[in-house]
């Protein structure tokens, strides 16, 4: 059974912890700001998108204020999408990057995509801290903000499933490395990062209703900016999709595990 095999990852928790620490530190090694880029990179993206959509194009989707509300609106979308984009962009070449580990028979290669997701989660936690501080300074701080990690759980599970899938697929299809940047850019503009769900065409709304990332973006805005409960029925449906994605992704990875050392 796949689900118990996923739970077996707990036995590798020390190894996973060490690899996550190494991954986070290596990403910023040699840069002047170091881990500070975890703060500045999303803020720079936020400033750029706010300038383009809120300043040049004059889009604000009904938000009030001097652009700050619209900035927070976008930031909630980026909070959900950025970890997925980071994982999707790096996992297709993950096994090639860790060839020395993959070719060791006793090494549990299934932990590598999980390490990738957890490293992205560390950066997301920093972004969430920035969002919480901004919400406090702008009068948007609500007790329901504490529900945000729960709201993000389905998207996290979906991202984990995608990590296992893309890591395994990337071992066989090398072109995936070149396709993913285009896919990520397309998905970013098709997802409600810069616009609310109700602004999307009806056909797109149907697709978004089955997308854990899209639902998480909307619910994050509800609990952070509006102080409202998430849509629990939709959340439960997305949780089921997230769990299914994690199980299927893990099964796909484990199915090809024995051949990874040969194909990379």
C-alpha positions in Angstrom: 0.0 0.0 0.0 1.3 3.4 -0.9 0.0 5.4 2.0 1.8 3.4 4.7 5.0 3.7 2.5 4.6 7.5 2.6 4.4 7.3 6.4 7.6 5.3 6.4 9.3 8.7 5.5 9.0 9.6 9.2 11.8 7.1 9.9 14.1 9.2 7.8 13.3 12.4 9.7 16.9 13.1 10.8 18.2 12.7 7.3 15.4 14.9 5.9 16.1 17.6 8.5 19.8 17.7 7.6 19.1 17.8 3.9 16.5 20.6 4.3 19.0 22.6 6.3 21.7 22.1 3.6 19.3 23.0 0.8 18.2 26.2 2.4 21.7 27.4 3.2 23.1 26.4 -0.2 20.5 28.4 -2.1 21.9 31.7 -0.7 25.5 30.8 -0.1 27.9 33.4 -1.6 25.2 36.1 -1.9 25.5 39.4 -0.1 22.1 39.3 1.5 22.2 35.5 2.2 18.9 34.2 3.6 17.6 37.8 3.5 16.7 37.1 -0.1 13.8 35.0 1.3 12.3 38.3 2.4 13.4 40.5 -0.5 12.7 38.3 -3.5 8.9 38.1 -3.0 8.8 41.8 -2.0 10.5 42.7 -5.3 8.0 40.5 -7.2 5.2 42.1 -5.3 6.4 45.6 -6.0 6.8 44.8 -9.7 3.4 43.3 -10.2 1.7 45.9 -8.1 3.4 48.6 -10.3 2.3 47.0 -13.5 -1.2 45.9 -12.6 -2.1 48.6 -10.1 -0.1 51.5 -11.4 0.3 51.2 -15.2 -2.8 49.2 -16.0 -4.9 50.6 -13.1 -6.3 47.3 -12.0 -7.4 46.9 -8.4 -10.3 44.5 -8.5 -12.4 46.7 -6.1 -9.8 47.0 -3.4 -9.7 50.2 -1.4 -6.8 52.3 -0.2 -3.6 53.7 -1.8 -2.6 50.4 -3.4 -1.6 48.6 -0.2 -4.7 46.5 -0.2 -4.1 45.4 -3.8 -0.5 44.6 -2.9 -1.7 42.4 -0.1 -4.2 40.8 -2.4 -1.4 39.8 -4.8 0.9 38.8 -2.0 -1.7 36.2 -0.8 -1.7 34.7 -4.3 2.1 34.7 -4.4 2.3 33.1 -1.0 0.5 30.0 -2.4 1.9 30.0 -5.9 5.6 30.7 -5.3 6.4 27.4 -3.4 4.7 25.4 -6.1 6.6 27.3 -8.8 9.9 26.8 -6.9 9.3 23.0 -6.6 8.0 22.5 -10.1 10.9 24.4 -11.5 13.6 22.4 -9.7 12.3 18.9 -9.3 12.7 17.8 -13.0 16.5 17.9 -12.6 16.5 16.9 -8.9 17.7 13.3 -9.4 20.5 14.4 -11.8 21.6 16.9 -9.1 21.8 14.2 -6.6 23.4 11.4 -8.7 25.8 10.5 -6.0 22.9 9.7 -3.7 20.7 8.1 -6.3 23.3 5.6 -7.3 23.7 4.4 -3.7 21.3 1.4 -3.3 20.7 2.0 0.4 19.8 5.7 0.0 16.0 6.5 0.2 15.7 8.6 -3.0 12.0 9.2 -2.2 13.1 11.7 0.5 14.7 14.1 -2.1 11.4 15.6 -3.5 10.1 15.9 0.1 13.3 17.8 1.0 12.7 20.1 -1.9 9.2 20.8 -0.8 10.2 21.4 2.8 12.9 23.8 1.7 10.3 25.7 -0.3 8.1 25.6 2.8 10.8 27.3 4.9 10.8 30.2 2.4 7.0 30.3 2.4 7.0 30.6 6.2 9.2 33.7 5.9 6.8 35.1 3.3 3.9 34.3 5.6 5.6 36.2 8.4 6.0 39.2 6.0 2.3 39.0 5.2 1.3 38.8 8.9 3.4 41.9 9.7 1.9 43.8 6.7 -1.6 42.7 7.8 -0.9 44.0 11.3 0.4 47.3 10.1 -2.5 47.9 7.7 -5.3 47.0 10.1 -6.0 43.6 8.4 -4.9 41.5 11.3 -7.7 39.0 12.3 -7.6 36.1 14.7 -8.6 33.9 11.8 -5.1 34.5 10.4 -4.2 31.5 12.6 -6.2 29.3 10.2 -3.9 30.1 7.3 -1.6 27.1 7.8 -4.7 24.8 7.7 -6.0 26.6 4.7 -2.7 26.0 2.9 -2.5 22.3 3.7 -4.3 21.0 0.6 -2.0 23.1 -1.7 1.0 21.8 0.2 0.0 18.1 -0.3 -0.7 18.9 -4.0 2.7 20.4 -4.3 4.3 17.3 -2.7 2.5 15.0 -5.1 3.7 17.2 -8.0 7.3 17.1 -6.7 7.4 13.3 -6.6 5.8 13.1 -10.1 8.0 15.7 -11.7 11.2 14.3 -10.1 10.4 10.8 -11.5 9.3 12.1 -14.9 12.4 14.4 -15.2 14.7 11.3 -14.9 13.2 9.9 -18.1 12.2 13.0 -20.0 15.1 15.5 -20.0 13.1 18.0 -22.0 10.9 18.6 -19.0 13.5 20.9 -17.6 13.1 23.2 -20.5 9.3 23.0 -20.6 8.7 23.7 -16.9 9.6 27.5 -17.0 7.0 28.1 -19.7 4.5 25.9 -17.9 5.0 27.8 -14.7 4.6 31.2 -16.3 1.4 30.1 -18.1 0.0 28.6 -14.9 0.8 31.8 -12.9 -1.3 33.9 -15.3 -4.1 31.3 -15.5 -4.3 31.0 -11.7 -6.0 33.7 -9.6 -2.8 35.3 -8.4 -3.6 38.7 -9.8 -7.4 38.5 -9.9 -10.2 37.1 -7.9 -12.0 33.9 -8.9 -15.2 35.8 -9.8 -13.3 37.8 -12.4 -12.3 34.7 -14.3 -14.4 33.4 -17.2 -17.0 30.8 -16.2 -15.1 28.0 -18.0 -12.0 28.9 -16.0 -13.9 29.0 -12.7 -14.9 25.4 -13.2 -11.2 24.5 -13.6 -10.2 26.6 -10.6 -12.8 24.9 -8.4 -10.8 21.7 -8.8 -7.4 23.4 -8.3 -6.1 23.3 -4.7 -3.7 26.2 -5.5 -6.6 28.4 -6.7 -8.9 27.6 -3.8 -6.0 28.1 -1.3 -5.4 31.6 -2.8 -9.0 32.6 -2.3 -9.3 31.2 1.2 -6.0 32.8 2.2 -7.4 36.2 1.1 -10.6 35.4 3.0 -8.9 34.6 6.4 -6.1 37.2 6.1 -7.7 40.2 4.5 -11.4 39.8 5.2 -11.4 38.0 8.6 -13.8 35.4 7.2 -14.0 31.6 7.6 -12.6 29.6 4.7 -15.1 27.8 2.5 -14.9 24.5 4.4 -16.8 22.3 1.9 -14.4 23.4 -0.9 -11.4 23.0 1.6 -12.4 19.4 2.3 -12.7 18.6 -1.4 -9.3 20.2 -2.0 -7.8 18.2 0.9 -9.1 15.0 -0.7 -7.5 16.1 -4.0 -4.2 17.0 -2.3 -4.0 13.6 -0.5 -4.8 11.8 -3.7 -2.1 13.8 -5.6 0.4 12.9 -2.9 -0.4 9.2 -3.0 -0.4 9.1 -6.8 2.8 11.1 -7.1 4.6 8.9 -4.5 3.4 5.7 -6.2 4.6 7.0 -9.6 8.0 7.8 -8.1 8.4 4.5 -6.3 7.4 2.6 -9.5 10.4 3.9 -11.3 12.8 4.1 -8.3 14.8 1.0 -9.2 15.6 2.3 -12.7 16.7 5.9 -11.7 20.3 4.9 -11.3 20.4 3.5 -14.8 18.6 6.4 -16.7 20.4 9.3 -15.1 
